[in-house]
Amino acid sequence: MAIHKSEGIILSTANWSESSQTITLFTPDRGKLTLNVREARRLTGKRGRPMTFARLEFSYYLREGGESGYLSDVEPVEVFLFEKDGQLGRLTFASGALELLNNLLTVSDPQPVCYQITLSFLRMADSLDKNRLPGLFAGYIFRLISLLGFRPNLAGCAGCGREATAEGAEPEANGLFFSIERGGLICSDCRKAMPGQDHLIGLSETLRTRMLALMESSLDEAARMAVPLSELNEMMNLVTALLKYHSGTIRPLKSFDFLEKLTRAVKAYGG
Ligand SMILES: [Zn+2]
């Protein structure tokens, strides 16, 4: 076994017994990495609870060509406690983001840009005013899915390439349609050409404009946008439907329960 050094963000920890723990990390150089943790190295956060939101520097042993190993030395270098006002909302957005990330990342697939953006997201979720969290979260999710190859096409029709508009061609329709199968907007002609072929989600022009703006924004710019919760929910419904269809790594839907949690959490802090 060879020893390696890296840093990483904790995606999840699982305690199998008193003496057995595994930890799944997002590392800039290897993508997702799962390590066994021996009792003496066991990671615990405040008051003995498992540590969840942290950046670690660590060394680990990995069998050549193997995909899992065990943790040797570990040092938390940044811990995100989410203790500022709006704690529940912060925790919910951060856990939702990391759950999604954990589902989308694969082993031995380095994603250094995605790693840096995730760190920035966690820092900002820990420190920004709570009213900026919905914009931050939405901005992060769109950056994430774009980097990982699931960017929705909102510019033109995914079928014929023509500009898809809410008005004009289809006065009776109060909005646009997004095809989950094709990963983009779909015009009325293409839609009529293939009736019943597509899983479609209605989209207002307002929502499309907002999503386009979020996709063009830095995290800081996204966090300055006032994104109403109703819009955030609509966006997340679209994103999760898109990912469920297109990503082979998405596991059963438990991972997306955060949408509901998120709505409850934000209601709880009056956002
Ligand atoms: Zn078309």
Boltz pocket constraint, residues with backbone or C-beta under 6 A from the ligand:
constraints:
  - pocket:
      binder: B
      contacts: [[A, 157], [A, 158], [A, 159], [A, 160], [A, 161], [A, 162], [A, 186], [A, 187], [A, 188], [A, 189], [A, 190], [A, 191]]
      max_distance: 6.0
